[in-house]
């Protein structure tokens, strides 16, 4: 059998009011006390008023990732992924020194994606902050954006030189960056018998002697720095075949 308890005040054992009702107003606790909801419990009310005003949930934007997350000092577009973005948002890059830089342009894609263009003259790492038109803002938990110099080639494009049929291959290509650079061939091929040192850019070996006439080998080498920034350059090496070493005349 269900029962009903009708009281205006509920007190603890020391006589302190825990719940009090007066003229339609219910008071929880007393001044100076903390009213807490137990961990795992849910407080469910259709409307919550504080000082007579309704309380509404605050929805802040969040920033979770960028693409790309490494750019150069030149103007570059990055796509920001997160939540609760609103058309008209302002995007800032915040340096670890605290300096704030506003994006050149911002394009609203959806509530979870916006595209911003940055021109950042100083290398370093940056937090990303998004502020919606209502003033609510969120910042990435970590410095998501890295600004770094891409590799720059020191070796001119084009022919590196020639090697005689069956001769020694010995060339070097060089690129520099603000971090270590590695090298790889992304298209074409070296003369048979040649290989590229990925750490030093040295191209060495002994030409196989398989070419029976002068042959130009075209290839493209990619320089990649520690931030995964790249720069490609096209080169060539010519294998020459002489009368006495070509196998055609004696």
C-alpha positions as a Markdown table, in Angstrom:
| # | Residue | x | y | z |
|---|---|---|---|---|
| 1 | Unk | 0.0 | 0.0 | 0.0 |
| 2 | Unk | 1.4 | 3.3 | -1.1 |
| 3 | Unk | 1.7 | 6.1 | 1.5 |
| 4 | Unk | 2.0 | 9.9 | 1.3 |
| 5 | Unk | 4.1 | 11.9 | 3.6 |
| 6 | Unk | 3.0 | 15.6 | 3.8 |
| 7 | Unk | 5.5 | 18.0 | 5.5 |
| 8 | Unk | 6.7 | 21.5 | 4.9 |
| 9 | Unk | 10.2 | 20.9 | 6.1 |
| 10 | Unk | 12.6 | 17.9 | 6.2 |
| 11 | Unk | 15.5 | 18.2 | 8.7 |
| 12 | Unk | 18.6 | 16.2 | 9.5 |
| 13 | Unk | 19.4 | 14.8 | 13.0 |
| 14 | Unk | 20.9 | 18.1 | 14.0 |
| 15 | Unk | 17.8 | 20.1 | 13.2 |
| 16 | Unk | 19.2 | 21.6 | 10.0 |
| 17 | Unk | 16.7 | 22.1 | 7.1 |
| 18 | Unk | 17.4 | 19.7 | 4.2 |
| 19 | Unk | 14.3 | 20.4 | 2.2 |
| 20 | Unk | 11.9 | 23.3 | 2.9 |
| 21 | Unk | 8.7 | 24.4 | 1.1 |
| 22 | Unk | 7.1 | 27.8 | 1.5 |
| 23 | Unk | 4.5 | 29.5 | -0.8 |
| 24 | Unk | 5.2 | 27.2 | -3.7 |
| 25 | Unk | 9.0 | 27.5 | -3.5 |
| 26 | Unk | 11.1 | 24.4 | -2.5 |
| 27 | Unk | 14.5 | 25.1 | -1.0 |
| 28 | Unk | 17.2 | 22.4 | -1.0 |
| 29 | Unk | 19.8 | 22.8 | 1.8 |
| 30 | Unk | 20.9 | 26.0 | 3.6 |
| 31 | Unk | 23.2 | 28.9 | 2.8 |
| 32 | Unk | 26.8 | 27.8 | 2.8 |
| 33 | Unk | 25.9 | 24.1 | 2.1 |
| 34 | Unk | 26.6 | 22.2 | -1.1 |
| 35 | Unk | 23.8 | 20.3 | -2.8 |
| 36 | Unk | 25.2 | 17.4 | -4.8 |
| 37 | Unk | 23.9 | 14.7 | -7.1 |
| 38 | Unk | 25.5 | 11.4 | -6.4 |
| 39 | Unk | 27.9 | 10.0 | -9.0 |
| 40 | Unk | 26.0 | 7.9 | -11.5 |
| 41 | Unk | 22.7 | 9.5 | -10.5 |
| 42 | Unk | 20.6 | 11.6 | -12.9 |
| 43 | Unk | 18.8 | 14.8 | -12.1 |
| 44 | Unk | 15.8 | 15.1 | -14.4 |
| 45 | Unk | 13.7 | 18.2 | -14.6 |
| 46 | Unk | 11.7 | 19.6 | -17.5 |
| 47 | Unk | 12.8 | 23.2 | -16.7 |
| 48 | Unk | 15.4 | 24.5 | -14.4 |
| 49 | Unk | 15.3 | 28.1 | -13.2 |
| 50 | Unk | 17.9 | 30.0 | -11.4 |
| 51 | Unk | 16.8 | 33.3 | -9.8 |
| 52 | Unk | 13.7 | 33.1 | -11.8 |
| 53 | Unk | 15.5 | 32.7 | -15.2 |
| 54 | Unk | 15.5 | 29.4 | -17.2 |
| 55 | Unk | 18.9 | 27.7 | -17.5 |
| 56 | Unk | 19.8 | 26.4 | -20.9 |
| 57 | Unk | 22.6 | 24.1 | -21.9 |
| 58 | Unk | 25.8 | 25.7 | -23.2 |
| 59 | Unk | 27.1 | 24.0 | -26.4 |
| 60 | Unk | 30.8 | 24.8 | -27.0 |
| 61 | Unk | 32.6 | 24.1 | -30.3 |
| 62 | Unk | 35.3 | 21.5 | -30.1 |
| 63 | Unk | 38.4 | 21.0 | -32.2 |
| 64 | Unk | 39.8 | 17.5 | -32.7 |
| 65 | Unk | 41.9 | 17.3 | -35.8 |
| 66 | Unk | 43.4 | 19.2 | -38.8 |
| 67 | Unk | 44.2 | 18.2 | -42.4 |
| 68 | Unk | 46.9 | 18.9 | -43.3 |
| 69 | Unk | 48.5 | 19.4 | -39.9 |
| 70 | Unk | 51.8 | 20.7 | -41.2 |
| 71 | Unk | 52.1 | 23.7 | -43.5 |
| 72 | Unk | 54.7 | 26.2 | -44.7 |
| 73 | Unk | 54.7 | 29.9 | -44.2 |
| 74 | Unk | 52.8 | 30.5 | -47.4 |
| 75 | Unk | 49.0 | 30.9 | -47.3 |
| 76 | Unk | 47.6 | 27.4 | -46.9 |
| 77 | Unk | 44.1 | 25.9 | -46.4 |
| 78 | Unk | 43.5 | 23.5 | -43.6 |
| 79 | Unk | 40.3 | 21.6 | -42.8 |
| 80 | Unk | 39.3 | 21.6 | -39.2 |
| 81 | Unk | 37.3 | 18.7 | -37.8 |
| 82 | Unk | 35.3 | 19.0 | -34.6 |
| 83 | Unk | 31.7 | 19.6 | -33.3 |
| 84 | Unk | 29.2 | 22.4 | -32.9 |
| 85 | Unk | 30.6 | 24.7 | -35.5 |
| 86 | Unk | 28.3 | 27.5 | -36.7 |
| 87 | Unk | 28.4 | 29.5 | -39.9 |
| 88 | Unk | 30.2 | 32.8 | -39.3 |
| 89 | Unk | 32.7 | 31.3 | -36.9 |
| 90 | Unk | 36.1 | 33.0 | -36.3 |
| 91 | Unk | 39.2 | 30.8 | -36.3 |
| 92 | Unk | 42.5 | 31.6 | -34.6 |
| 93 | Unk | 45.9 | 29.9 | -34.5 |
| 94 | Unk | 47.5 | 30.4 | -31.1 |
| 95 | Unk | 51.3 | 30.0 | -30.8 |
| 96 | Unk | 52.8 | 28.4 | -27.8 |
| 97 | Unk | 54.1 | 31.9 | -26.9 |
| 98 | Unk | 50.4 | 33.0 | -26.6 |
| 99 | Unk | 50.5 | 35.1 | -29.8 |
| 100 | Unk | 47.1 | 34.9 | -31.6 |
| 101 | Unk | 46.7 | 34.9 | -35.4 |
| 102 | Unk | 43.3 | 35.1 | -37.1 |
| 103 | Unk | 42.7 | 33.0 | -40.2 |
| 104 | Unk | 42.7 | 34.9 | -43.5 |
| 105 | Unk | 39.4 | 33.3 | -44.5 |
| 106 | Unk | 36.9 | 30.8 | -43.0 |
| 107 | Unk | 34.5 | 28.6 | -44.9 |
| 108 | Unk | 31.7 | 26.8 | -43.1 |
| 109 | Unk | 31.3 | 23.2 | -44.4 |
| 110 | Unk | 29.1 | 21.7 | -41.7 |
| 111 | Unk | 28.6 | 21.6 | -38.0 |
| 112 | Unk | 31.7 | 19.2 | -37.8 |
| 113 | Unk | 33.9 | 20.7 | -40.5 |
| 114 | Unk | 35.2 | 24.2 | -41.4 |
| 115 | Unk | 38.1 | 25.2 | -43.7 |
| 116 | Unk | 40.4 | 28.0 | -42.8 |
| 117 | Unk | 43.3 | 29.7 | -44.7 |
| 118 | Unk | 46.3 | 30.7 | -42.6 |
| 119 | Unk | 49.4 | 32.7 | -43.5 |
| 120 | Unk | 51.8 | 32.2 | -40.6 |
| 121 | Unk | 55.2 | 33.8 | -40.9 |
| 122 | Unk | 56.8 | 32.1 | -37.8 |
| 123 | Unk | 57.7 | 28.4 | -37.7 |
| 124 | Unk | 56.4 | 26.5 | -34.6 |
| 125 | Unk | 53.3 | 24.7 | -33.3 |
| 126 | Unk | 49.9 | 26.3 | -32.8 |
| 127 | Unk | 46.6 | 25.5 | -31.0 |
| 128 | Unk | 43.5 | 26.1 | -33.0 |
| 129 | Unk | 40.6 | 28.1 | -31.5 |
| 130 | Unk | 37.1 | 28.3 | -33.0 |
| 131 | Unk | 34.6 | 31.0 | -31.8 |
| 132 | Unk | 31.0 | 30.9 | -32.9 |
| 133 | Unk | 29.0 | 34.1 | -33.6 |
| 134 | Unk | 27.4 | 33.8 | -30.2 |
| 135 | Unk | 30.8 | 34.1 | -28.5 |
| 136 | Unk | 31.0 | 30.5 | -27.4 |
| 137 | Unk | 34.5 | 29.2 | -28.2 |
| 138 | Unk | 36.6 | 26.0 | -28.0 |
| 139 | Unk | 40.3 | 25.4 | -28.4 |
| 140 | Unk | 42.2 | 22.3 | -29.3 |
| 141 | Unk | 43.6 | 20.4 | -26.3 |
| 142 | Unk | 47.0 | 20.2 | -28.0 |
| 143 | Unk | 49.0 | 22.2 | -30.5 |
| 144 | Unk | 47.6 | 20.5 | -33.7 |
| 145 | Unk | 49.2 | 22.7 | -36.3 |
| 146 | Unk | 52.9 | 22.7 | -37.2 |
| 147 | Unk | 54.4 | 25.5 | -39.4 |
| 148 | Unk | 57.7 | 24.4 | -40.9 |
| 149 | Unk | 59.9 | 25.0 | -44.0 |
| 150 | Unk | 59.5 | 22.5 | -46.7 |
| 151 | Unk | 62.6 | 21.0 | -48.3 |
| 152 | Unk | 64.5 | 23.2 | -50.8 |
| 153 | Unk | 66.6 | 21.7 | -53.5 |
| 154 | Unk | 70.3 | 22.8 | -53.8 |
| 155 | Unk | 71.0 | 20.6 | -56.8 |
| 156 | Unk | 69.7 | 22.1 | -60.1 |
| 157 | Unk | 67.2 | 20.1 | -62.1 |
| 158 | Unk | 68.2 | 18.4 | -65.3 |
| 159 | Unk | 71.3 | 16.4 | -66.2 |
| 160 | Unk | 73.6 | 15.3 | -63.5 |
| 161 | Unk | 76.2 | 14.2 | -66.0 |
| 162 | Unk | 77.2 | 11.1 | -67.9 |
| 163 | Unk | 78.8 | 7.7 | -67.1 |
| 164 | Unk | 80.5 | 5.4 | -69.6 |
| 165 | Unk | 79.1 | 2.0 | -70.3 |
| 166 | Unk | 80.3 | -0.3 | -67.5 |
| 167 | Unk | 81.8 | 2.7 | -65.6 |
| 168 | Unk | 81.4 | 3.9 | -62.1 |
| 169 | Unk | 78.3 | 5.8 | -61.2 |
| 170 | Unk | 79.0 | 8.6 | -58.7 |
| 171 | Unk | 76.6 | 11.6 | -58.3 |
| 172 | Unk | 75.0 | 13.4 | -55.3 |
| 173 | Unk | 71.8 | 15.4 | -55.1 |
| 174 | Unk | 71.1 | 17.7 | -52.1 |
| 175 | Unk | 68.1 | 19.3 | -50.5 |
| 176 | Unk | 67.9 | 21.2 | -47.2 |
| 177 | Unk | 65.2 | 21.9 | -44.7 |
| 178 | Unk | 64.8 | 22.8 | -41.0 |
| 179 | Unk | 64.9 | 19.1 | -40.2 |
| 180 | Unk | 66.6 | 15.9 | -41.5 |
| 181 | Unk | 65.9 | 15.1 | -45.2 |
| 182 | Unk | 65.5 | 11.7 | -46.8 |
| 183 | Unk | 65.5 | 10.9 | -50.5 |
| 184 | Unk | 63.5 | 8.5 | -52.7 |
| 185 | Unk | 62.8 | 7.9 | -56.4 |
| 186 | Unk | 59.1 | 8.5 | -57.2 |
| 187 | Unk | 59.3 | 8.0 | -61.0 |
| 188 | Unk | 61.6 | 6.9 | -63.7 |
| 189 | Unk | 64.8 | 4.8 | -63.1 |
| 190 | Unk | 68.5 | 5.1 | -62.5 |
| 191 | Unk | 71.0 | 3.5 | -64.9 |
| 192 | Unk | 71.1 | -0.3 | -64.3 |
| 193 | Unk | 73.5 | -0.9 | -61.4 |
| 194 | Unk | 73.0 | 2.5 | -59.7 |
| 195 | Unk | 71.3 | 3.0 | -56.4 |
| 196 | Unk | 70.2 | 6.0 | -54.3 |
| 197 | Unk | 71.2 | 6.4 | -50.7 |
| 198 | Unk | 68.1 | 7.6 | -49.0 |
| 199 | Unk | 70.0 | 9.4 | -46.2 |
| 200 | Unk | 72.7 | 11.2 | -48.2 |
| 201 | Unk | 71.3 | 11.6 | -51.7 |
| 202 | Unk | 74.4 | 9.8 | -53.2 |
| 203 | Unk | 73.8 | 7.9 | -56.4 |
| 204 | Unk | 76.5 | 5.2 | -56.7 |
| 205 | Unk | 77.2 | 1.9 | -58.3 |
| 206 | Unk | 78.7 | 0.3 | -61.4 |
| 207 | Unk | 76.8 | 0.6 | -64.7 |
| 208 | Unk | 75.8 | -2.8 | -65.8 |
| 209 | Unk | 77.1 | -2.5 | -69.4 |
| 210 | Unk | 73.7 | -3.6 | -70.7 |
| 211 | Unk | 73.2 | -0.5 | -72.9 |
| 212 | Unk | 74.4 | -0.9 | -76.5 |
| 213 | Unk | 73.8 | 2.7 | -77.4 |
| 214 | Unk | 73.8 | 6.0 | -75.7 |
| 215 | Unk | 70.8 | 6.0 | -73.2 |
| 216 | Unk | 69.4 | 8.9 | -71.2 |
| 217 | Unk | 67.8 | 7.8 | -67.8 |
| 218 | Unk | 65.2 | 10.2 | -66.5 |
| 219 | Unk | 64.0 | 10.1 | -63.0 |
| 220 | Unk | 62.3 | 12.2 | -60.3 |
| 221 | Unk | 63.7 | 12.3 | -56.7 |
| 222 | Unk | 61.5 | 13.3 | -53.7 |
| 223 | Unk | 63.1 | 15.0 | -50.7 |
| 224 | Unk | 61.1 | 14.5 | -47.5 |
| 225 | Unk | 61.8 | 16.2 | -44.2 |
| 226 | Unk | 60.9 | 15.1 | -40.7 |
| 227 | Unk | 57.5 | 16.9 | -40.8 |
| 228 | Unk | 56.6 | 14.8 | -44.0 |
| 229 | Unk | 56.8 | 17.9 | -46.2 |
| 230 | Unk | 58.1 | 17.1 | -49.7 |
| 231 | Unk | 59.7 | 18.6 | -52.8 |
| 232 | Unk | 60.3 | 16.8 | -56.1 |
| 233 | Unk | 62.9 | 17.4 | -58.7 |
| 234 | Unk | 63.5 | 15.8 | -62.1 |
| 235 | Unk | 67.1 | 14.7 | -63.1 |
| 236 | Unk | 68.8 | 12.6 | -65.7 |
| 237 | Unk | 72.0 | 10.6 | -66.2 |
| 238 | Unk | 73.3 | 9.6 | -69.6 |
| 239 | Unk | 75.1 | 6.3 | -70.2 |
| 240 | Unk | 77.5 | 6.8 | -73.1 |
| 241 | Unk | 78.7 | 3.9 | -75.3 |
| 242 | Unk | 82.1 | 4.3 | -77.1 |
| 243 | Unk | 83.4 | 2.5 | -80.2 |
| 244 | Unk | 85.9 | 0.5 | -78.2 |
| 245 | Unk | 83.6 | -0.5 | -75.3 |
| 246 | Unk | 80.3 | -0.7 | -77.1 |
| 247 | Unk | 80.7 | -4.3 | -78.3 |
| 248 | Unk | 79.8 | -3.3 | -81.9 |
| 249 | Unk | 83.3 | -2.7 | -83.4 |
| 250 | Unk | 86.7 | -4.1 | -82.6 |
